[in-house]
Amino acid sequence: MITISSPFIRKSVFVILSAFLMASCQKKNAKKEIQNKTHSFKLTVNLSGDYPSEVYLKTDDNSLKSEVKNSQAIFKDTASYAKSARLFINDSTASNRFYLTKDGSQSLSLTVDKDSIDAHFFFNISAPISSPEPEKEIKALYHNYNKDEITFKSFSKKLMNFIESHQNHQVVGEIMTNLSQKNKISFEDLKALKQKTRPLNFQNEDAELFKRYFKIRKKYKKGKAFHPFKMKDLQQKTIELSQIKADLVYIEFWSTWSDTPLLKSKKFLDNYRFYKSKSYEVISISLNTNREIWMKNVVESNMPWTNLIAEQGYTSEVVTEMGIYNLPQNYLIDSEGHIVAKNINYDNLKTYQNLILN
């Protein structure tokens, strides 16, 4: 039997044993982490219509091929998290995105139709119909938020909970990218959500889009200067933002084919007539590429304010610079040309008018 009597020796042995136990635990944890990173999955695609003999499953980092047998294509592989995926039947024809579960079995149905134009054949592929998955609920909640059926506070809380419980799930990247494009929330709220996400939440395409729109939203957030545009009016006269002199200016991007803009409502017209003498102005910017259709619509709709057209539509300078993705979209700016608010409703407009103009 060995007796350790020296305090120095006892301390040295304790340090060595502690280091050994720590290294052993780290090794076990590392092994466990590796095991948690990869999970087996099986995807069964039930096909109908004029489907080909082979189907491809593609994610950002993988591409699998499956032969179609008995109207089914079966894919088996491993995944470390729920990835955004698409089914391809050739290089140019793909399904909408869906999400691979990281373990277990998953099935979906896909219809492929073969059409022709002038003896040239091509395929149409339906959106995949899949069994219920975790992302269905969060996407439904996001849809309800966009329809103003739930508040952003309620939706964002549920999104953050989803991020914590479904680590690296790429539906998060899809929703975050859409939020940045629609420009419905403040930059601060967008930034707060971004801080909760991880790089793997974004597939490559979403990551690039989100980065672009996040930068734009930061540049044109509340308190920043509105883009100093130059555009043609109804009389083909060039109008600059600096020419508009008012304490409060309402600017709305719209088109004759978009959802009904606020400036098309009678109450908005009555409001304009009331506040115009109090240093209030309205600028409508149409994204129509057909000038005649735009002019006819403006006249028929009785729009007496400054009407401008971004004749290159979504490729126009002001539109690309400010990241105008969906229509209609509006901004309020002050006498210095700084953004006061964005994407407000009629009640919000009246509140700002009372604060600034009265």
Secondary structure, DSSP 8 states (H G I E B T S, - for coil): ------HHHHHHHHHHHHHHHHHHHHHHHHHHHHHHH-EEEEEEEEEEES--SEEEEE-SS-EEEEE-BTTEEEEEEEESS--EEEEESSSS-B---EE--SSEEEEEEEEEEEEEETTEEEEEE---EE---HHHHHHHHHHHHHTTSS-HHHHHHHHHHHHHHSTT-THHHHHHHHHHHHT-S-HHHHHHHHTT--GGGS-HHHHHHHHHHHHHHHHTSTTSB----EEEETTS-EEEGGG---SEEEEEEE-TTSS--GGGSHHHHHHHHHHGGGTEEEEEEE--S-HHHHHHHHHHTT--SEEEE-TTGGGSHHHHHHT--SSSEEEEEETTSBEEEES--HHHHHHHHHHHT-
